[in-house]
């Protein structure tokens, strides 16, 4: 804590938070415990109950739901699928609270800090919301502001979740076998990184340094205004353009949308192969073509880092998918594992055959320009996890993030540049 007043505030607000959380969980726990006691729990019903509790409790628990939704290699498919609902936008914070947070963090009245500051947010999420503003120098910026008291809420929630994790593992051994404690530890690390806007600024500038080092002029990241930023407020250059997935919009700024998409893929892959660093949340709104024709990468709250070993395994895996060779897929999974457990790739390939066919089916449907079925991909990742673990392998979480990102990209590749085979040609995009 930074001060005695914060300590007192934490004590009071923590008590209220514990009381509220206890009430919500108690009201939901009876049904869950009853099912667990029977020995054959309906995990679909439990997942729905937990998601309802998360929505009621807000902030941390919505983020926990999002974490579960994005980690099919870690959690049972019933929970992953149900928690997709947590990915939706959340209710905005009142502007008076945003004003108070910005003034407290930056040490001045809003009018003295900015020339103008829009009251209606551009976006609102579980941890923060974003407002458009203009600096005193007349520069267009966006200001990302954390929800009030989110740090205090998180600290209390983490303590509660840690206790609940231990209780669940005690009363239901199946949770202990699934590595629930390790999952919670990973979630805690992930969410604490995401609420550190100083770290997000560093992520932005690390990517920018990479672009400068390789003399990459086709892409940009927003400039960070450090004098108007803290751990809880992040002020960045405002980008004007359209999402790279908007083919009609792209044509306003380029005559060759296919090249723009190819360039974006090459830049994203090259950061993976050369830096071991990747933007892990490049959805439709986080990758843009700007008015000057350059590609804009925004929102670096979620990034991933991979070792050369995982990169090598990923290349084998994607090539196997691209050319329809299950043995390469198995070799890739073995390469990504750090345990060196002596798994036979040929035997693993046979066991993965049904999952491989399902993944190929997803790929074909993308080729036919159908809607991206994330829940289906989640089920495939879960099945792959079970087979890998049965063979003594452990699939890194970064792999699941990368696969979902690549499949997301591939949907638009097939629409805008059908001659590109993203999985088969992944090494080509990785060439610096």
C-alpha positions in Angstrom: 0.0 0.0 0.0 1.2 3.5 -0.8 -0.2 5.2 2.3 -2.1 4.7 5.6 -5.2 6.1 4.0 -5.0 3.4 1.3 -4.5 0.7 4.0 -7.6 1.9 5.8 -9.5 2.1 2.5 -8.5 -1.4 1.6 -9.6 -2.7 5.0 -13.0 -1.2 4.7 -13.6 -1.9 1.0 -12.1 -5.3 1.4 -14.6 -6.2 4.1 -17.5 -5.0 1.9 -16.2 -6.9 -1.0 -15.8 -10.1 1.0 -19.3 -9.8 2.3 -20.7 -9.2 -1.2 -18.7 -12.1 -2.8 -19.6 -14.4 0.1 -23.3 -13.7 -0.4 -23.1 -14.3 -4.2 -21.1 -17.4 -3.9 -23.1 -18.8 -1.0 -26.3 -18.4 -3.1 -24.7 -20.3 -6.0 -22.5 -22.8 -4.1 -25.3 -24.9 -2.6 -26.3 -26.2 -6.1 -22.7 -26.8 -7.1 -21.8 -28.6 -3.9 -24.9 -30.8 -4.2 -23.9 -31.9 -7.7 -20.3 -32.5 -6.6 -21.4 -34.6 -3.7 -23.4 -36.9 -6.0 -20.1 -37.9 -7.7 -21.4 -37.2 -11.2 -21.6 -33.4 -11.6 -23.2 -31.8 -14.6 -20.4 -29.5 -15.6 -22.6 -27.6 -18.1 -24.9 -26.6 -15.3 -22.0 -25.7 -13.0 -20.4 -23.6 -15.7 -23.7 -21.7 -16.2 -24.0 -21.1 -12.4 -20.4 -19.8 -12.2 -20.8 -17.5 -15.2 -23.9 -16.0 -13.6 -21.9 -15.4 -10.4 -19.1 -13.9 -12.3 -21.4 -11.4 -14.1 -22.9 -10.4 -10.7 -19.5 -9.8 -9.1 -18.0 -7.9 -12.0 -14.3 -6.8 -12.7 -12.1 -9.7 -11.6 -14.6 -12.4 -12.1 -15.6 -11.2 -15.6 -11.8 -11.2 -16.4 -11.6 -14.7 -14.9 -14.4 -15.8 -17.2 -12.5 -14.2 -20.1 -9.4 -16.0 -19.1 -11.2 -19.3 -19.0 -12.8 -18.6 -22.4 -9.4 -17.9 -24.0 -7.7 -21.0 -22.6 -9.2 -24.2 -24.1 -5.9 -26.0 -23.5 -6.4 -25.5 -19.7 -10.1 -25.7 -18.9 -12.9 -28.2 -19.6 -14.8 -27.4 -22.7 -18.1 -26.8 -20.8 -16.5 -23.9 -18.9 -14.7 -22.5 -21.9 -17.8 -22.4 -24.0 -20.0 -20.9 -21.3 -17.5 -18.2 -20.4 -17.6 -16.9 -24.0 -20.5 -14.7 -22.7 -17.9 -12.9 -20.5 -16.2 -11.5 -23.7 -19.1 -9.1 -24.3 -18.8 -5.4 -23.5 -19.6 -4.3 -19.9 -21.6 -1.4 -18.5 -19.6 1.9 -18.7 -18.3 3.7 -15.6 -20.1 7.0 -14.8 -18.1 9.9 -16.3 -17.8 11.6 -12.8 -15.9 8.6 -11.6 -13.6 8.7 -14.7 -13.0 12.4 -14.1 -12.1 11.7 -10.5 -9.7 8.9 -11.4 -7.9 10.9 -14.1 -7.5 14.0 -11.9 -6.3 12.0 -8.9 -3.8 10.0 -11.0 -2.4 13.0 -13.1 -2.6 15.6 -10.3 -4.7 18.3 -11.8 -8.2 19.3 -13.0 -9.3 17.7 -16.2 -9.5 21.1 -17.9 -5.9 21.9 -17.0 -4.7 18.5 -18.3 -6.6 18.3 -21.6 -8.0 20.8 -24.1 -11.0 18.6 -24.3 -12.1 15.2 -23.0 -15.2 13.3 -24.4 -17.6 12.1 -21.7 -18.9 9.1 -23.7 -16.4 6.3 -23.8 -15.2 4.8 -27.1 -15.1 1.4 -25.4 -15.8 -0.1 -22.0 -14.3 -3.4 -20.6 -14.1 -5.2 -17.3 -10.8 -3.5 -16.2 -10.9 -0.1 -18.0 -12.6 2.1 -20.5 -11.3 4.4 -23.2 -12.2 8.0 -23.9 -11.2 10.3 -26.7 -9.4 13.6 -25.8 -7.3 16.4 -27.2 -4.1 17.5 -25.4 -3.3 21.1 -24.6 -1.0 21.0 -27.6 -3.9 20.1 -29.9 -3.0 16.4 -30.3 -5.7 13.8 -30.7 -5.3 11.1 -28.1 -7.2 8.2 -26.4 -7.1 7.9 -22.6 -7.5 4.4 -21.1 -8.7 4.7 -17.5 -9.0 1.9 -15.0 -12.3 1.3 -13.3 -12.3 2.9 -9.8 -10.8 0.9 -7.0 -10.0 -2.0 -9.4 -6.7 -2.7 -7.6 -8.4 -3.0 -4.2 -11.1 -5.2 -5.7 -8.5 -7.4 -7.4 -6.5 -7.8 -4.3 -9.5 -9.0 -2.3 -10.8 -11.1 -5.1 -7.5 -12.9 -5.5 -7.5 -13.8 -1.8 -11.0 -15.1 -2.1 -10.3 -17.1 -5.3 -7.2 -18.5 -3.7 -9.2 -19.8 -0.8 -11.9 -21.2 -3.1 -9.3 -23.0 -5.1 -8.0 -24.8 -2.1 -11.6 -25.7 -1.0 -12.6 -27.0 -4.4 -9.4 -29.2 -4.6 -10.2 -30.5 -1.1 -13.8 -31.5 -1.7 -13.4 -32.5 -5.3 -10.2 -34.4 -6.1 -10.9 -34.1 -9.9 -10.2 -30.4 -9.6 -6.8 -31.1 -8.0 -5.9 -33.5 -10.8 -6.7 -30.9 -13.3 -4.1 -28.5 -11.9 -6.5 -25.9 -10.6 -3.9 -24.2 -8.4 -1.5 -23.8 -11.4 -4.3 -22.4 -13.5 -5.2 -19.9 -10.7 -1.6 -18.8 -10.4 -1.4 -18.2 -14.1 -4.6 -16.2 -14.1 -3.3 -14.1 -11.2 -0.1 -13.3 -13.0 -1.9 -12.5 -16.3 -4.5 -10.2 -14.8 -2.0 -8.3 -12.6 0.1 -7.7 -15.7 -2.9 -6.4 -17.6 -3.9 -3.8 -15.0 -0.3 -2.4 -15.1 -0.5 0.3 -17.7 3.2 1.1 -17.3 3.8 -2.4 -18.5 1.4 -2.0 -21.4 3.3 1.1 -22.4 6.5 -0.9 -22.3 4.9 -3.6 -24.5 3.9 -0.9 -27.0 7.4 0.5 -27.1 9.0 -2.9 -27.2 7.1 -3.6 -30.4 8.0 -0.2 -31.7 11.7 -0.8 -31.0 11.4 -4.1 -32.9 9.8 -2.3 -35.9 12.6 0.3 -35.9 15.4 -2.3 -35.4 14.3 -4.3 -38.5 13.5 -1.0 -40.4 9.9 -1.9 -40.7 8.0 1.1 -42.2 4.7 -0.6 -43.1 3.4 -0.6 -39.5 3.1 1.7 -36.5 2.0 1.6 -32.9 0.5 4.6 -31.1 2.9 7.0 -29.3 2.6 6.9 -25.5 2.4 10.2 -23.7 4.2 9.5 -20.5 3.5 12.8 -18.8 -0.2 12.0 -19.1 0.1 8.3 -18.1 0.5 6.3 -14.9 -0.1 2.8 -13.8 -3.8 3.4 -13.9 -4.2 5.9 -16.8 -2.7 5.4 -20.2 -2.7 8.2 -22.8 -1.8 7.3 -26.4 -1.9 8.8 -29.8 -5.3 8.3 -31.4 -5.3 6.3 -34.7 -7.7 7.1 -37.4 -8.5 4.4 -39.9 -10.6 1.2 -40.3 -10.2 -2.4 -39.1 -8.1 -4.4 -41.4 -11.0 -6.9 -41.7 -13.2 -4.3 -43.3 -12.5 -4.9 -46.9 -14.9 -2.1 -48.1 -13.3 0.3 -45.7 -9.8 -0.8 -46.6 -10.4 0.3 -50.2 -10.7 3.9 -49.0 -7.0 3.9 -48.0 -5.5 1.3 -50.4 -6.0 -0.1 -53.9 -4.6 -3.5 -52.7 -6.3 -4.9 -49.6 -4.7 -8.3 -50.2 -1.2 -6.8 -49.9 -2.2 -5.0 -46.7 -3.4 -8.2 -45.1 -0.3 -10.0 -46.3 1.9 -7.3 -44.9 0.2 -7.4 -41.5 0.6 -11.2 -41.3 4.3 -10.9 -42.3 4.9 -8.3 -39.6 3.0 -10.3 -36.9 4.8 -13.5 -37.8 8.2 -11.9 -38.0 7.9 -10.5 -34.5 7.2 -14.1 -33.3 10.2 -15.6 -35.1 12.7 -12.8 -34.5 11.6 -11.5 -31.1 9.7 -14.3 -29.5 7.1 -11.6 -28.8 3.6 -11.4 -30.2 0.4 -9.3 -29.8 -2.0 -11.9 -28.4 -5.3 -10.0 -29.0 -5.3 -8.9 -32.6 -9.0 -9.0 -33.2 -11.0 -6.9 -35.7 -10.6 -3.7 -33.6 -7.0 -4.0 -32.7 -5.4 -4.1 -36.2 -6.1 -1.2 -38.5 -5.1 0.4 -41.7 -4.5 4.1 -41.1 -5.3 7.0 -43.3 -1.7 7.2 -44.5 -1.8 3.6 -45.6 0.3 2.1 -42.8 -0.9 -0.7 -40.5 -1.7 0.2 -37.0 -1.3 -2.3 -34.1 -3.2 -1.1 -30.9 -4.0 -2.5 -27.4 -1.0 -4.3 -26.0 -2.6 -5.3 -22.7 -2.3 -9.0 -23.7 1.0 -10.1 -25.2 2.6 -13.5 -25.4 6.2 -14.6 -25.4 7.5 -17.9 -26.8 10.8 -19.7 -26.7 12.7 -20.8 -29.8 11.6 -24.4 -28.9 7.9 -23.5 -29.0 8.4 -21.6 -32.2 10.0 -24.6 -33.9 7.2 -26.8 -32.7 4.6 -24.3 -33.9 6.1 -24.2 -37.4 6.0 -28.0 -37.6 2.4 -28.1 -36.3 1.1 -25.4 -38.8 2.9 -27.0 -41.7 1.3 -30.4 -40.8 -2.2 -28.7 -40.8 -1.4 -26.9 -44.1 -0.3 -30.0 -46.1 -2.5 -32.5 -44.3 0.2 -34.5 -42.6 -0.7 -35.7 -39.1 2.8 -36.9 -38.3 4.1 -33.3 -38.6 1.3 -32.2 -36.3 2.4 -34.7 -33.7 6.1 -33.8 -34.1 5.2 -30.2 -33.5 3.4 -31.0 -30.3 6.3 -33.1 -29.1 8.8 -30.3 -30.0 6.8 -27.8 -28.0 6.9 -29.9 -24.8 9.7 -29.2 -22.4 9.7 -32.5 -20.5 11.5 -34.5 -23.2 9.4 -37.5 -22.2 10.4 -39.7 -25.2 6.9 -39.7 -26.8 6.6 -41.6 -30.1 5.3 -39.0 -32.7 4.0 -41.8 -35.0 1.9 -43.3 -32.2 0.7 -39.9 -31.1 -0.3 -39.1 -34.7 -2.5 -42.1 -34.8 -4.3 -41.0 -31.6 -4.6 -37.5 -32.9 -6.2 -38.7 -36.2 -9.8 -37.8 -35.3 -8.9 -34.4 -33.8 -6.7 -33.7 -36.9 -9.7 -34.4 -39.2 -11.9 -32.1 -37.1 -9.3 -29.3 -37.3 -9.0 -29.9 -41.0 -12.8 -29.5 -41.2 -12.6 -26.2 -39.5 -10.0 -25.1 -41.9 -12.1 -26.2 -44.9 -15.1 -24.2 -43.5 -12.9 -21.2 -43.3 -12.0 -21.7 -46.9 -15.7 -21.7 -47.7 -15.9 -18.3 -45.9 -18.2 -19.6 -43.1 -18.5 -17.9 -39.7 -15.5 -18.6 -37.4 -16.8 -21.2 -34.9 -14.7 -20.4 -31.8 -16.6 -22.9 -29.6 -15.7 -25.7 -32.1 -12.1 -24.7 -32.0 -12.2 -24.7 -28.2 -13.5 -28.3 -28.2 -10.7 -29.3 -30.6 -8.1 -27.7 -28.4 -9.5 -29.5 -25.3 -9.5 -32.9 -27.1 -6.0 -32.3 -28.3 -5.0 -31.4 -24.7 -6.4 -34.6 -23.4 -4.7 -36.8 -25.9 -1.4 -35.0 -25.4 -1.6 -35.4 -21.6 -2.5 -39.0 -22.0 0.8 -39.4 -23.9 2.8 -37.5 -21.2 2.9 -34.1 -23.0 2.0 -30.7 -21.8 0.8 -28.1 -24.3 1.8 -24.6 -23.4 -0.9 -22.0 -23.0 0.8 -19.7 -25.6 0.1 -22.4 -28.2 -3.7 -22.1 -27.7 -3.5 -18.3 -27.9 -1.4 -18.6 -31.1 -3.7 -21.2 -32.7 -6.9 -19.2 -32.1 -5.2 -16.1 -33.4 -4.0 -17.8 -36.6 -7.5 -19.3 -37.2 -9.0 -15.9 -36.7 -6.6 -14.4 -39.2 -7.2 -17.3 -41.6 -10.9 -16.5 -41.8 -10.1 -13.2 -43.4 -7.3 -14.5 -45.5 -9.7 -16.9 -47.2 -12.1 -14.0 -47.8 -9.6 -11.4 -49.1 -6.7 -13.5 -50.4 -7.8 -17.1 -51.0 -4.6 -17.9 -52.8 -2.8 -17.7 -49.4 -2.6 -20.9 -47.3 -1.8 -19.4 -43.9 -0.8 -22.7 -42.2 1.2 -24.1 -45.1 2.9 -20.8 -45.8 3.5 -19.7 -42.2 7.3 -19.9 -42.6 7.2 -17.6 -45.6 5.4 -15.0 -43.5 8.0 -15.4 -40.7 10.9 -14.5 -43.0 12.3 -11.1 -41.9 
